[in-house]
Amino acid sequence: MANPVTISKSSPEDVAPSIPPPLLKDSPSHLKNRFPDLPVATFHSQNIGKLIQKVFSELVPLFTLLRKNNRIKGVLHLIYFEPRIPGNTGAAIRLSACTGTLLHLIEPLCFDMDDTKLKRAGLDYHDLAHVKVHPNLEDALAEIPGQIHAFTGHSSLQFQEVSYGGEDGLLFGPEPTGLPEEVMAHPRIANLVRIPMVPHLRSLNLTISASIGLYEALRQNSYPGLV
């Protein structure tokens, strides 16, 4: 059964991703073998919580969260503006987990974050993803240090023709309609870009589009932290 979704509301304080429950099953003797430099007292029951935190930080180094002016530094950002299909958001949670990126969801959301379809799409990667829910676009953009690249069919500039910085944000609109004009006209938007496809078809799936754009941004930054 999938673990609960790890969601944080936008706030001045960010926390690291929660500890995946499977790590809690490691026995003290097994953990001692993995961390022989730690003193024996570390493995007493009263200290096991601290040890689990160390294990988690070494096994899942997805994020280095360095705060300045309430902005998260050193990661790429994936932004979903008012997403409406839970399966797509679940897939995006898994995408952000696998790529070490931060996923921003801008309200209103047209589904409950406990939606079964969302959980199924995210599988057991929920605990590794860092997801933030924002009340509006301004709140989300305030936490992104780099440029914002908006993906839309209303542009002739192809997504691979722009330069992506390591702290940039990739913005995607809701599934049926795409980004509204007022969002594309926002002064923080550095580029309007499109993903090329055959004529006369409406669009790719949202998270497929996000994956294409995100991996180009990761490629340009030498796949930071990925193996």
C-alpha positions as CSV (number, residue, x, y, z in Angstrom):
1,M,0.0,0.0,0.0
2,A,1.4,3.4,-0.9
3,N,2.6,5.7,1.9
4,P,0.8,8.9,2.6
5,V,1.6,11.9,0.5
6,T,4.2,14.2,2.0
7,I,2.8,17.7,1.5
8,S,3.8,21.0,3.0
9,K,1.8,24.2,2.9
10,S,3.8,27.2,1.9
11,S,5.4,28.7,5.0
12,P,8.6,30.5,6.1
13,E,10.1,27.2,7.3
14,D,10.8,24.3,5.1
15,V,11.6,20.8,6.3
16,A,13.5,18.0,4.7
17,P,11.5,15.1,3.2
18,S,10.0,12.7,5.8
19,I,11.7,9.5,6.6
20,P,10.6,6.5,4.4
21,P,9.0,3.9,6.7
22,P,11.1,1.0,5.2
23,L,14.2,2.5,6.9
24,L,12.5,2.0,10.3
25,K,12.6,-1.8,9.7
26,D,16.4,-1.9,9.8
27,S,17.6,-3.8,12.9
28,P,20.2,-2.1,15.2
29,S,22.8,-4.8,14.2
30,H,22.3,-4.1,10.5
31,L,22.5,-0.4,11.1
32,K,25.7,-0.8,13.1
33,N,27.3,-2.7,10.1
34,R,26.3,0.2,7.8
35,F,27.7,2.8,10.1
36,P,30.7,1.3,11.9
37,D,32.1,4.7,12.9
38,L,29.2,5.3,15.3
39,P,29.6,4.4,19.0
40,V,27.7,1.4,20.3
41,A,25.5,3.7,22.4
42,T,24.0,5.1,19.2
43,F,22.1,1.9,18.8
44,H,20.3,2.0,22.1
45,S,16.6,2.4,21.7
46,Q,16.5,6.0,23.0
47,N,19.0,7.0,20.2
48,I,17.6,5.0,17.3
49,G,15.6,8.0,16.0
50,K,18.7,10.1,15.6
51,L,20.4,7.2,13.8
52,I,17.5,6.8,11.4
53,Q,17.8,10.5,10.6
54,K,21.5,9.9,9.7
55,V,20.6,6.9,7.6
56,F,18.0,8.8,5.7
57,S,20.2,11.8,5.1
58,E,22.9,9.6,3.6
59,L,20.7,7.3,1.6
60,V,18.4,10.0,0.1
61,P,20.4,13.2,-0.5
62,L,17.7,14.6,-2.7
63,F,17.8,18.2,-1.5
64,T,20.2,20.7,0.0
65,L,17.8,23.3,1.3
66,L,19.7,26.5,1.8
67,R,17.3,29.3,2.8
68,K,17.7,33.0,1.9
69,N,14.8,35.4,1.8
70,N,12.4,32.4,2.0
71,R,13.8,30.9,-1.2
72,I,15.0,27.3,-1.7
73,K,18.5,27.3,-3.3
74,G,20.2,24.8,-5.5
75,V,17.3,22.8,-7.1
76,L,15.1,23.1,-10.2
77,H,11.5,23.8,-9.6
78,L,8.4,22.2,-11.3
79,I,5.3,24.3,-11.1
80,Y,1.7,23.1,-11.7
81,F,-0.8,26.0,-12.0
82,E,-4.2,24.8,-10.8
83,P,-3.8,21.1,-11.8
84,R,-7.1,19.2,-12.2
85,I,-6.3,15.5,-12.8
86,P,-5.0,13.6,-9.7
87,G,-3.1,11.0,-11.7
88,N,-1.0,13.6,-13.4
89,T,-0.1,15.2,-10.1
90,G,0.8,11.8,-8.6
91,A,3.1,11.2,-11.6
92,A,4.6,14.6,-11.0
93,I,5.3,13.7,-7.4
94,R,7.2,10.6,-8.6
95,L,9.0,12.7,-11.2
96,S,10.1,15.2,-8.6
97,A,11.3,12.5,-6.3
98,C,13.4,10.8,-9.0
99,T,15.0,14.0,-10.2
100,G,15.6,15.8,-6.9
101,T,13.4,18.7,-7.9
102,L,10.8,20.7,-6.0
103,L,7.2,20.4,-7.0
104,H,4.9,23.5,-6.5
105,L,1.1,23.0,-6.7
106,I,-0.9,26.2,-7.0
107,E,-4.4,26.3,-5.7
108,P,-7.2,25.7,-6.3
109,L,-6.6,22.0,-6.8
110,C,-9.5,20.2,-8.3
111,F,-8.9,17.1,-6.2
112,D,-8.1,16.0,-2.7
113,M,-4.4,15.3,-2.0
114,D,-5.4,12.0,-0.6
115,D,-7.1,11.0,-3.9
116,T,-6.6,7.3,-4.6
117,K,-5.6,7.9,-8.2
118,L,-2.9,10.4,-7.0
119,K,-1.5,7.9,-4.6
120,R,-1.5,5.1,-7.2
121,A,0.4,7.2,-9.7
122,G,3.0,8.3,-7.2
123,L,3.5,4.7,-5.8
124,D,5.9,4.6,-2.8
125,Y,7.9,7.6,-4.0
126,H,5.7,10.1,-2.0
127,D,8.0,10.1,1.0
128,L,11.0,11.1,-1.2
129,A,9.2,14.0,-2.9
130,H,9.1,17.5,-1.6
131,V,5.8,19.1,-2.5
132,K,4.5,22.5,-1.6
133,V,1.0,23.8,-2.0
134,H,0.6,27.5,-2.6
135,P,-2.5,29.7,-2.4
136,N,-1.6,31.6,-5.5
137,L,1.0,32.1,-8.2
138,E,2.7,35.0,-6.5
139,D,3.3,32.9,-3.4
140,A,4.9,30.1,-5.5
141,L,7.1,32.5,-7.6
142,A,8.4,34.2,-4.4
143,E,10.2,30.9,-3.5
144,I,11.9,30.4,-6.9
145,P,15.3,32.3,-7.2
146,G,15.8,31.7,-10.9
147,Q,13.9,32.4,-14.1
148,I,10.5,31.1,-14.9
149,H,9.9,29.3,-18.2
150,A,6.2,28.9,-19.1
151,F,5.3,26.0,-21.4
152,T,2.5,26.7,-23.8
153,G,1.4,26.0,-27.4
154,H,1.1,29.7,-28.0
155,S,4.8,30.2,-28.7
156,S,7.2,29.6,-31.6
157,L,10.2,29.2,-29.3
158,Q,11.1,25.6,-28.7
159,F,11.9,24.5,-25.2
160,Q,15.4,23.3,-26.0
161,E,16.4,26.6,-27.5
162,V,16.5,28.4,-24.2
163,S,19.1,28.2,-21.4
164,Y,18.0,26.8,-18.0
165,G,19.7,27.8,-14.8
166,G,20.0,25.4,-11.9
167,E,17.4,27.2,-9.8
168,D,14.9,28.0,-12.6
169,G,11.2,27.1,-12.6
170,L,9.2,25.3,-15.3
171,L,5.6,26.4,-15.3
172,F,2.7,24.3,-16.7
173,G,-1.0,25.1,-16.9
174,P,-4.0,22.9,-16.1
175,E,-4.7,19.9,-18.3
176,P,-7.8,21.1,-20.3
177,T,-6.8,24.6,-21.1
178,G,-3.1,25.4,-20.5
179,L,-1.9,28.6,-18.9
180,P,-4.2,31.6,-19.0
181,E,-3.0,34.8,-20.8
182,E,-2.6,36.7,-17.6
183,V,-0.2,34.1,-16.2
184,M,1.8,34.1,-19.4
185,A,2.0,37.9,-19.2
186,H,3.4,37.9,-15.7
187,P,6.7,39.9,-15.4
188,R,8.5,37.0,-13.9
189,I,8.1,34.9,-17.0
190,A,11.4,34.9,-18.9
191,N,10.4,32.6,-21.8
192,L,7.3,31.2,-23.3
193,V,8.3,27.9,-24.8
194,R,6.6,25.0,-26.7
195,I,7.3,21.3,-27.2
196,P,7.2,20.5,-30.9
197,M,4.6,18.0,-32.0
198,V,2.6,17.1,-35.1
199,P,0.1,19.8,-36.2
200,H,-3.6,19.9,-35.3
201,L,-3.3,17.8,-32.1
202,R,-4.1,19.6,-28.9
203,S,-1.4,18.7,-26.5
204,L,0.7,16.1,-24.8
205,N,-0.2,14.7,-21.4
206,L,0.8,17.2,-18.7
207,T,3.4,15.2,-16.8
208,I,4.8,13.8,-20.0
209,S,5.3,17.4,-21.1
210,A,6.8,18.3,-17.7
211,S,9.2,15.3,-18.0
212,I,10.4,16.4,-21.4
213,G,11.1,20.0,-20.3
214,L,12.5,19.0,-16.9
215,Y,15.1,16.6,-18.4
216,E,16.3,19.2,-20.8
217,A,16.8,21.5,-17.9
218,L,18.6,18.8,-16.0
219,R,20.7,17.9,-19.0
220,Q,21.9,21.5,-19.4
221,N,22.9,21.5,-15.8
222,S,24.8,18.2,-16.1
223,Y,22.1,16.2,-14.2
224,P,23.0,17.6,-10.7
225,G,22.9,14.9,-8.1
226,L,21.7,12.2,-10.5
227,V,23.4,8.9,-11.4
